[in-house]
Amino acid sequence: MSSAAPSQASRSFTEVPVVDISGLFSDEHADRERVAAAIGVAARDVGFFYISGSGIDETLFDGLLAAAKQFFALPLEEKMRTYIGLSRCHRGYVPVGEEGVESGAIGDLKEAFDTALDLPVDDPDHAAGNPMLGPNTWPDLPGFADAVTAYYDAALAVGHRLLWAFAVALGEDPDVFSRHATKTPSQLRLVHYPYNPDAHDAQGIGAHTDYECFTLLKPTAPGLEVLNGAGEWIDVPPIEGTFVVNIGDLLELWTNGEFVATSHRVRKVAEERYSFPLFFNVDYHTEVSPLPQFVTPGAPARPSLRAGEHLFAQTAQTFAYLRRRIDTGELVLPDGALQPNQFGQQARHADRIS
């Protein structure tokens, strides 16, 4: 999938920049454009950046973290009552070993709880069998659903601002992406990495890119690493008052490689770690094709994808319960489904080796 050559900065970066996005909330168009320009530089040169000035109330994160700690402290049999394999739309508890993002391997040392846009049971997309749209699964914990939903709504609102900024940074119609973000399968994951005394070489989550447009992440401890264009893994430690943003597969495809879905992993989890990624997506049936300005004789257009089908295909190849359904013929991947890790720096390195 990878064709465009990375910039010199993306080959050699050794740290991740911080962008103050408070100007996105300004009534002055010039303030918003200034932030969009800074985001564009970070997206082109690194593919990862911190944001400050998000406006998300810190108490919402505190409530989310408390809810996560309460849930993950439950006995395994209690957590398995909400096992993700019982859901028709990929919601609920993900036990250790269920997910393996690196070439479909099993062994990520983490557990998670997956949520998304909470739709009613009679939602027409859910009723029609959409695999990523429907109601959330909630544990029987007082206040859990409220705390998770409040944070989800706040993070999603910031995501809409960032989606506008990416369009402006590219010199496109400000609504070129936003017009497709009306009922999105944007997922919020609550991830728990238990304390690991052998963390010097342990893999919390394998190297991967994210399947959506971009991710808005709030972690509580170190462990996140990002791959630069030179093949070096760079630490991305938490910075107080910030979130981490990284480019996903769909923005790389929409820009035909101008933005890079930089590969990342979690390793060396030397203390108990919680992580809360909001994967911002566009509507399920959105056809994502390279924008005309990025298609040139030297950079031919990459094949288009449907946003939700790409999300589902990648998910189905990395979760054990879905792989079992593929193996039995109960589940069939969408036509044109890609193998994992076809985007980002990993794909570029593989292209150069081959």
Protein Blocks (a to p, Z undefined) as FASTA:
>chain_A
ZZbdcdfklmmgcbdcdddfklmmpcblklmmmmmmmmmmmmmmnopacdehklpafklm
mmmmmmmmmmmmpcfklmmmmgfklpcnopajddehkacfegoiahiacddddddddddf
klmklmnopakbccddddddehklmmmmmmmmmmmmmmmmmmmmmmmmnopafklmmmmm
mbccbdcddddddddfklmmpcfbacdddfblbdcdddfbehiacddfkopacdddddeh
iacddddfklmmmnnomaccdddddehiabccddddddddddfklccdddfklpcfklcc
dddddfklmmmmmmmmmcfklmmmmmnopaccdehiacehigcjklmmmmmmZZ
